[in-house]
Amino acid sequence: MAVDWSIEWFTSTVWILGVTVAAGLACWLIVWLLARSTAWGRQFARLAFPYFSPRGPQGWRPLVVLLYYVNYKAFGLWPPPYHATAIALHALNGWLLCVLVTKLSGRRATGLDAR
C-alpha cells in the first residue's frame, strides 16, 4: 500500500508537533513535581532560582543588558549584528582561555591543545 505524501506530510507534521508539545509539558510537570515534593528538589530550586530569575539583584546580568543596549543603539532591531557580537565575544573568551592556560602551564602547546 502506497502512502500519498501530498496529504500525509501535513498529518505527520501535526502529529509530531503534538507529541513534542505533550512531551515538553510532561517533562515540565515532572520537574515541577520533583522540585516541589522532594528535599533535593527544593534545595536545587533554592540555589538555581536566583540565577535563572530575571528579577532581583541575583538575576540581573549587567553585561548582557549593556550588550543589548549598545547593539540596539547602534543597529536597532536588525538581528545579524546581535549574532555577530555574540560570536565575537565567544571567540574572545576562547582566546582569553587559551592565553590563561598557556600562562598557567608555561607551554604554548598546552593552551592550544583540545584534548
N, CA, C and O of each residue as an XYZ file, in Angstrom:
460
protein
N       0.842     -1.179      0.000
C       0.000      0.000      0.000
C       0.889      1.244      0.000
O       1.750      1.396      0.866
N       0.682      2.112     -0.952
C       1.483      3.319     -1.089
C       0.889      4.441     -0.245
O      -0.325      4.525     -0.061
N       1.763      5.293      0.261
C       1.346      6.436      1.062
C       1.279      7.654      0.149
O       2.198      7.914     -0.627
N       0.186      8.394      0.251
C       0.026      9.614     -0.533
C       0.616     10.776      0.262
O      -0.046     11.334      1.138
N       1.873     11.143     -0.046
C       2.580     12.156      0.725
C       2.062     13.563      0.475
O       2.420     14.489      1.203
N       1.224     13.742     -0.544
C       0.637     15.062     -0.753
C      -0.344     15.413      0.366
O      -0.647     16.587      0.582
N      -0.839     14.404      1.072
C      -1.759     14.608      2.192
C      -1.071     14.284      3.525
O      -1.282     14.988      4.513
N      -0.275     13.256      3.560
C       0.289     12.742      4.800
C       1.342     13.642      5.448
O       1.533     13.562      6.662
N       2.027     14.487      4.693
C       3.053     15.336      5.302
C       2.437     16.263      6.333
O       3.034     16.508      7.381
N       1.232     16.790      6.043
C       0.580     17.692      6.991
C       0.139     16.931      8.242
O       0.331     17.409      9.359
N      -0.446     15.762      8.059
C      -0.879     14.949      9.197
C       0.316     14.549     10.053
O       0.241     14.582     11.281
N       1.412     14.172      9.413
C       2.615     13.785     10.147
C       3.196     14.971     10.913
O       3.613     14.818     12.061
N       3.227     16.137     10.298
C       3.758     17.331     10.960
C       2.919     17.696     12.180
O       3.462     18.009     13.239
N       1.599     17.656     12.032
C       0.714     17.955     13.161
C       0.929     16.940     14.275
O       0.970     17.315     15.447
N       1.064     15.675     13.938
C       1.277     14.642     14.950
C       2.607     14.855     15.679
O       2.664     14.759     16.905
N       3.673     15.143     14.929
C       4.985     15.358     15.539
C       4.961     16.577     16.460
O       5.497     16.520     17.567
N       4.353     17.673     16.023
C       4.247     18.858     16.873
C       3.430     18.577     18.126
O       3.788     19.028     19.214
N       2.341     17.838     17.983
C       1.515     17.494     19.146
C       2.264     16.638     20.146
O       2.181     16.876     21.351
N       2.990     15.651     19.669
C       3.766     14.785     20.560
C       4.891     15.572     21.229
O       5.176     15.356     22.408
N       5.531     16.477     20.498
C       6.601     17.300     21.075
C       6.066     18.195     22.185
O       6.686     18.308     23.242
N       4.927     18.827     21.957
C       4.321     19.671     22.985
C       3.914     18.839     24.191
O       4.147     19.246     25.329
N       3.309     17.679     23.956
C       2.896     16.816     25.066
C       4.104     16.336     25.869
O       4.053     16.311     27.099
N       5.178     15.958     25.200
C       6.389     15.509     25.909
C       7.009     16.653     26.695
O       7.457     16.451     27.824
N       7.043     17.848     26.122
C       7.580     19.004     26.833
C       6.765     19.325     28.077
O       7.329     19.590     29.139
N       5.450     19.302     27.951
C       4.597     19.554     29.113
C       4.761     18.473     30.183
O       4.791     18.774     31.376
N       4.866     17.226     29.754
C       5.062     16.139     30.716
C       6.394     16.282     31.449
O       6.456     16.074     32.660
N       7.450     16.631     30.732
C       8.758     16.833     31.375
C       8.709     18.002     32.347
O       9.245     17.914     33.452
N       8.071     19.094     31.944
C       7.947     20.249     32.820
C       7.181     19.879     34.080
O       7.569     20.279     35.178
N       6.091     19.116     33.937
C       5.290     18.700     35.091
C       6.097     17.813     36.033
O       6.011     17.971     37.250
N       6.867     16.895     35.498
C       7.686     16.007     36.336
C       8.744     16.804     37.084
O       8.946     16.592     38.280
N       9.417     17.709     36.401
C      10.435     18.534     37.065
C       9.797     19.408     38.136
O      10.349     19.554     39.227
N       8.649     19.986     37.840
C       7.954     20.825     38.814
C       7.550     20.010     40.034
O       7.724     20.464     41.165
N       7.010     18.808     39.818
C       6.624     17.953     40.951
C       7.836     17.544     41.782
O       7.775     17.553     43.011
N       8.934     17.187     41.123
C      10.145     16.829     41.865
C      10.684     18.013     42.653
O      11.126     17.852     43.790
N      10.651     19.198     42.060
C      11.158     20.387     42.751
C      10.291     20.754     43.947
O      10.791     21.319     44.920
N       9.010     20.446     43.891
C       8.105     20.778     44.993
C       7.997     19.691     46.051
O       7.735     19.988     47.216
N       8.195     18.443     45.663
C       7.879     17.363     46.589
C       9.090     16.659     47.200
O       8.918     15.852     48.114
N      10.300     16.934     46.732
C      11.464     16.272     47.303
C      12.390     17.306     47.937
O      12.412     18.469     47.535
N      13.150     16.865     48.929
C      14.057     17.774     49.634
C      15.148     18.282     48.689
O      15.458     19.473     48.687
N      15.727     17.390     47.890
C      16.790     17.827     46.997
C      16.240     18.733     45.905
O      16.947     19.623     45.431
N      14.993     18.523     45.497
C      14.378     19.395     44.505
C      14.201     20.806     45.043
O      14.455     21.779     44.333
N      13.768     20.922     46.293
C      13.618     22.240     46.917
C      14.977     22.912     47.094
O      15.101     24.123     46.912
N      16.008     22.119     47.453
C      17.348     22.687     47.599
C      17.861     23.201     46.259
O      18.424     24.293     46.184
N      17.666     22.413     45.201
C      18.104     22.839     43.875
C      17.368     24.104     43.430
O      17.973     25.021     42.875
N      16.067     24.142     43.676
C      15.285     25.319     43.288
C      15.759     26.552     44.053
O      15.831     27.646     43.494
N      16.080     26.370     45.336
C      16.561     27.491     46.132
C      17.903     28.011     45.620
O      18.153     29.216     45.637
N      18.762     27.102     45.168
C      20.071     27.505     44.661
C      20.001     28.034     43.227
O      20.683     29.002     42.892
N      19.184     27.408     42.383
C      19.172     27.747     40.961
C      18.256     28.913     40.629
O      18.521     29.635     39.668
N      17.186     29.125     41.391
C      16.221     30.154     41.020
C      16.825     31.550     40.945
O      16.535     32.275     39.993
N      17.653     31.962     41.906
C      18.195     33.323     41.783
C      19.009     33.535     40.507
O      19.039     34.643     39.972
N      19.663     32.493     40.018
C      20.461     32.658     38.805
C      19.571     32.757     37.570
O      19.817     33.587     36.695
N      18.545     31.924     37.493
C      17.702     31.883     36.306
C      16.584     32.909     36.328
O      15.925     33.118     35.310
N      16.358     33.547     37.453
C      15.295     34.538     37.560
C      15.741     35.858     36.949
O      16.849     36.319     37.225
N      14.905     36.472     36.128
C      15.283     37.771     35.574
C      15.063     38.919     36.553
O      15.429     40.057     36.258
N      14.472     38.641     37.712
C      14.178     39.694     38.678
C      15.200     39.682     39.807
O      15.808     38.654     40.105
N      15.370     40.805     40.410
C      16.218     40.891     41.585
C      17.683     41.040     41.250
O      18.079     40.870     40.096
N      18.500     41.358     42.254
C      19.921     41.593     42.007
C      20.684     40.334     41.611
O      21.697     40.435     40.919
N      20.229     39.144     42.030
C      20.947     37.926     41.675
C      20.740     37.570     40.212
O      21.620     36.971     39.594
N      19.591     37.927     39.647
C      19.290     37.552     38.273
C      19.628     38.619     37.255
O      19.524     38.371     36.054
N      20.027     39.789     37.695
C      20.331     40.871     36.767
C      21.731     40.681     36.222
O      22.684     40.533     36.988
N      21.863     40.684     34.925
C      23.157     40.483     34.286
C      23.549     41.769     33.567
O      23.126     41.999     32.434
N      24.352     42.603     34.215
C      24.632     43.927     33.645
C      25.370     43.891     32.312
O      25.141     44.756     31.467
N      26.246     42.915     32.102
C      26.969     42.867     30.826
C      26.041     42.525     29.673
O      26.189     43.060     28.574
N      25.089     41.639     29.918
C      24.131     41.280     28.874
C      23.243     42.479     28.555
O      22.983     42.776     27.389
N      22.783     43.161     29.596
C      21.946     44.339     29.382
C      22.730     45.412     28.634
O      22.192     46.052     27.729
N      23.983     45.615     28.997
C      24.820     46.595     28.304
C      25.023     46.210     26.837
O      24.960     47.063     25.951
N      25.265     44.920     26.586
C      25.433     44.443     25.219
C      24.176     44.702     24.395
O      24.269     45.187     23.267
N      23.003     44.386     24.941
C      21.755     44.643     24.231
C      21.549     46.137     23.987
O      21.109     46.541     22.910
N      21.867     46.947     24.983
C      21.694     48.391     24.852
C      22.582     48.954     23.740
O      22.117     49.716     22.893
N      23.850     48.575     23.750
C      24.779     49.084     22.734
C      24.363     48.607     21.343
O      24.367     49.389     20.393
N      24.006     47.338     21.220
C      23.572     46.827     19.916
C      22.307     47.522     19.444
O      22.179     47.843     18.263
N      21.372     47.755     20.356
C      20.121     48.411     19.973
C      20.384     49.844     19.510
O      19.823     50.288     18.508
N      21.236     50.564     20.239
C      21.530     51.943     19.860
C      22.277     51.998     18.531
O      22.062     52.916     17.740
N      23.147     51.033     18.279
C      23.947     51.053     17.057
C      23.196     50.516     15.842
O      23.328     51.062     14.747
N      22.409     49.453     16.022
C      21.826     48.753     14.869
C      20.309     48.632     14.905
O      19.724     48.085     13.971
N      19.654     49.125     15.952
C      18.209     48.967     16.040
C      17.854     47.518     16.333
O      18.513     46.853     17.133
N      16.816     47.044     15.682
C      16.372     45.662     15.907
C      16.841     44.702     14.809
O      16.285     43.614     14.663
N      17.838     45.088     14.053
C      18.368     44.229     12.990
C      19.179     43.101     13.620
O      20.174     43.393     14.283
N      18.808     41.809     13.450
C      19.423     40.698     14.184
C      20.877     40.351     13.863
O      21.594     39.979     14.792
N      21.376     40.443     12.613
C      22.744     39.978     12.360
C      23.826     40.595     13.243
O      24.728     39.867     13.658
N      23.791     41.896     13.557
C      24.833     42.420     14.449
C      24.785     41.822     15.854
O      25.826     41.666     16.493
N      23.601     41.490     16.335
C      23.497     40.842     17.641
C      24.230     39.506     17.620
O      24.987     39.182     18.535
N      23.989     38.731     16.549
C      24.648     37.424     16.429
C      26.157     37.584     16.254
O      26.940     36.843     16.849
N      26.553     38.544     15.443
C      27.986     38.764     15.224
C      28.681     39.179     16.516
O      29.800     38.745     16.788
N      28.020     40.017     17.312
C      28.596     40.435     18.585
C      28.730     39.253     19.534
O      29.749     39.108     20.209
N      27.705     38.408     19.587
C      27.766     37.233     20.459
C      28.886     36.289     20.020
O      29.619     35.765     20.859
N      29.021     36.071     18.718
C      30.078     35.192     18.217
C      31.449     35.792     18.519
O      32.371     35.073     18.906
N      31.586     37.100     18.344
C      32.872     37.757     18.625
C      33.231     37.647     20.106
O      34.388     37.403     20.446
N      32.252     37.825     20.982
C      32.529     37.696     22.417
C      32.905     36.266     22.792
O      33.776     36.058     23.637
N      32.262     35.281     22.175
C      32.626     33.889     22.442
C      34.039     33.593     21.945
O      34.806     32.902     22.615
N      34.379     34.114     20.778
C      35.744     33.923     20.255
C      36.768     34.591     21.170
O      37.834     34.032     21.427
N      36.442     35.786     21.658
C      37.331     36.479     22.584
C      37.515     35.678     23.868
O      38.630     35.567     24.377
N      36.432     35.123     24.389
C      36.530     34.303     25.601
C      37.374     33.055     25.370
O      38.159     32.669     26.236
N      37.216     32.421     24.206
C      38.055     31.260     23.883
C      39.519     31.622     23.804
O      40.373     30.890     24.303
N      39.816     32.756     23.174
C      41.211     33.208     23.076
C      41.774     33.533     24.457
O      42.915     33.181     24.756
N      40.983     34.206     25.305
C      41.450     34.524     26.652
C      41.695     33.255     27.476
O      42.636     33.195     28.268
N      40.850     32.253     27.287
C      41.070     30.977     27.982
C      42.355     30.324     27.504
O      43.111     29.779     28.307
N      42.607     30.373     26.200
C      43.848     29.825     25.645
C      45.065     30.545     26.227
O      46.055     29.905     26.579
N      44.995     31.861     26.327
C      46.094     32.646     26.900
C      46.294     32.286     28.368
O      47.428     32.123     28.818
N      45.200     32.162     29.113
C      45.283     31.822     30.533
C      45.937     30.456     30.746
O      46.828     30.312     31.582
N      45.488     29.452     29.982
C      46.068     28.108     30.119
C      47.536     28.118     29.721
O      48.349     27.443     30.351
N      47.886     28.871     28.686
C      49.289     28.975     28.268
C      50.134     29.601     29.368
O      51.236     29.133     29.653
N      49.616     30.664     29.989
C      50.371     31.341     31.063
C      50.504     30.440     32.288
O      51.561     30.402     32.918
N      49.439     29.716     32.629
C      49.487     28.861     33.816
C      50.379     27.649     33.619
O      51.065     27.223     34.549
N      50.375     27.088     32.408
C      51.164     25.883     32.174
C      52.604     26.206     31.769
O      53.506     25.389     31.953
N      52.806     27.385     31.225
C      54.140     27.749     30.780
C      54.506     27.172     29.425
O      55.622     27.379     28.948
N      53.587     26.453     28.799
C      53.844     25.849     27.485
C      52.767     26.304     26.512
O      51.576     26.221     26.814
N      53.173     26.774     25.372
C      52.226     27.257     24.366
C      51.347     26.136     23.830
O      50.160     26.344     23.576
N      51.917     24.956     23.657
C      51.148     23.834     23.089
C      50.000     23.433     24.012
O      48.962     22.986     23.525
N      50.154     23.577     25.317
C      49.084     23.189     26.234
C      47.869     24.091     26.055
O      46.736     23.614     26.104
N      48.086     25.369     25.851
C      46.973     26.290     25.664
C      46.222     26.072     24.379
O      45.051     26.437     24.281
N      46.871     25.481     23.381
C      46.236     25.225     22.103
C      45.724     23.801     21.960
O      45.080     23.476     20.963
N      45.996     22.952     22.932
C      45.615     21.546     22.865
C      44.128     21.400     23.151
O      43.626     21.966     24.122
N      43.426     20.656     22.324
C      41.985     20.493     22.501
C      41.626     19.236     23.304
O      40.445     18.951     23.504
N      42.607     18.501     23.754
C      42.277     17.264     24.473
C      41.918     17.492     25.887
O      41.618     16.541     26.609
